[in-house]
């Protein structure tokens, strides 16, 4: 079955160009952010290509809204090349970032990689595999890609879930920020470790928002981060 890609861009020439490059995929189009959000809420996609500079709801806002209802991989497409823009896009839930102008080969390679990674993650998930700590105080449902503490589900982005899941699966290992970048994004052209710190800060804030004092991520000064078991905290 052909994979389905949602292309979101206010320029019809760019949408047509992307359709030509991605001829092996079923393409659905949206000309602005609000239309894209509606389509994501009513249909399923294997990938979303999202332009940033659009009138009305821009790519930043659309990405945040989409992440509230979908874990579909998002490739941000923009003419903005500043590092801070890359960091911001990744922090709000994007999976990759491609700068215009680009070569067709690079676009296709990134699209293929994102979809392949999503398929592998789904295949590795086991709906019956529940990880529990502290008699269920902390619980990870690997099939649903959800984390709950004291029965309250955390509102995590896909990257936040993967980060926490990685630490929990390796409770005795200390991860450097560089290694976590490789695990979460899997490519070498983005090397700003600050985004790992931001993701961890967001996870901790979301745990506080549900009324818990538990901090599952321990900072190992000068090295990185590791998982802190429930019994070490409560």
N, C-alpha and C positions, 0 to 999 in steps of 0.2 A: 504494500500500500504506500502511495506517495505521501511524503510528509507535507504538512500544511504550514505555510509561513504567512504571517500578517505583516504587511509593509505599511508603515505609518509615515507619511511625508506629505507636506502641503504642495509640493511641486510635482505635477503630473509627469514631467520629463524624467525626474529622478525615479519615480515609481515604475515607469516604463523601462528605464535602463536596468533597474534591479530585476524586473521580471525577465528580461532577456538573459541576464547573468545567471539567474536561478531557474532556468527552464526545466530542471529536473524536479522542481517542487510545485505543489499546488499553491498559487498565490492568491491571497485575499488582500484587498486594499482599503486603506482609510486615509482620508485627506487631512484629518486633524485629530487632536488628542481626545476630545470628547467622544467622537465616533469610534475611536480605537477602544476606549474603555467599555463602551456598550457592546462591541463585538466580543471582547474578551469575556464579558459577563454572560454572554449567550452562546458562545461557541468555544471549542478547544483548539489550540494551536500547538505546533511543535517548536515554534520559534517566533519571536516578535522582533522586527527591525524597526527601531524607533528613532526618528529624527528629533533633534532637540529644539531647533529654532523654528517654531510654528506659532501662528496667531492663536489667540484664545488660550486653551490649555496647552502649554508647551510640553516638550519631552520630559523635563524634570518632573513636573506635576503629574503627567500621565504615567510615568514610571512608578511613582509613589502609589497612585491609585490602583494600578494594575497589580502591584505587589500585595495589596490588601486582599485580593481575590484569586490570585494565580501565581504559581511558581514556575511558569513557562520561561525558558531562557530568553533574556532580552539583550539584543545587540544595539547599543546606542550608536547612531550615525550622525556626525556633525562636522562642521568646518572649524570648530573651536579646538585648538591644539594645546591649550595651556594645561599644565599638570594638575592644577586645582580643579579644572573641569573634569578630568579623568577621575580624580579622587572622589569628587562629589557624585558622579554617575555610579561608581562602584559602591559607594556608601549607601545610596538609596535603593540599591537592589539590582542594578544592571549586572550582567555577567561578562560583558566585553564591550569594547569601545573602539570604533573605527573612524578614522579621520578622513574627510573629503579633501582632495580627490584621492581615490584609491584605485588599485588595479583589480580587475575582475577576479584574478586568481586568488588574491588575498581575501576578498569578500567570500568567495565560495569556500575557501579553506576554513575560514573562521565559522561560517554557518555550519559546515559539515562537522567541525569539531564540537561546537556547542550542542548540536542535536545528538551526536554520538555520545557525548558525555551524559546528557540527560537520559538517554536510553539505557546506558550502563548503570546509572544510579538507580533507575527504576527496577532493572533486573536484579540488582544486588539487594534491593529491599525485600524483606520478608514480612508479610502482613501479620504473621503470628509471632514475630520476634519482638518481644517487649523487654527493654533493658530497665531494671529497677535497682534503686539504691535506697537504703534506709526504709525497708519494708514498703516501698512504693512512694516514699516521700518525694523522690525524684524519679520520673518515669519518662522513657523515650520510646515512642511507637515508631519503629523504623519503617513500617509500611505506610503509615500516614504522614511520616516526616513531621511529627509533632513532639513537643516537650511539655510536660506538666510538672508542677511542683505543688504538693499538697492538694492534688486534684484540679488545680487551676492551670489551664493551657496558656502557654506563653505565645504572644503574637510575634513570632520570629520571621524574618525574611529568610529566603532559601540559603543565603550565604551565612547568616547567623546560625541557622540550624546546623549546617554542615560543619561550621567551626566548633560549635559545642559538641556535636556528635563525634567529631574527630578526637577531641580531648577525652570524652567519656570512654570511648573505645580503647584508649591507651592511657589508663589511669596512672601508670608509673612513669610515663615519658614526659620530658620537658621539651616543648616545641619552640624553636626560634621563630621569630616573626617571618623570616625569609622562607622557612619550610612551610609555614601556614599559608603564605602567599602562593607558593607552588601548588599546594593541595587545593586551595579554593579557586584559583584562576588558571593554573596550569600553563602559563606562558611566560616568556621572559622579558617582554618589553615594558612591563609595568612593575616597578620595583620600589614603590613608596610604602614602607612598612607602617606608616601612620594609619593607613586604612584598617590594619589589623587591630590597632589600639582602639580605633573608633568603633569597630564592630563589637569588641569586647565591652567597651563602655556602654553601648546600646543594650547589649544582653543584660548587663547588671542593672541598668535602669528599668528595663522591662520586668525583671524579677521583683524589684522594689515596688513597681506599679501594681503588682498583684498582692502586695502586702507581706512579702517574705523577706527575711533578713539573711537568707542563705545565699552565699556567694560560691558558685560551683567552679569558678576560674581563679586559680591562684597565680599571682605574679611572682615569677622567679627573677629577682633583680639581676640585671646584667646578662640574662639569657633569653627569657621569653615567658611562656605560660604553660601551666599544667592543670589537670582536673583536680579539684578538691572534693573528696568524698563527703557525703552527708554527715557521716559519723565524726568527721573532723571539724564540722561547723556547728552542729546542734547537739 
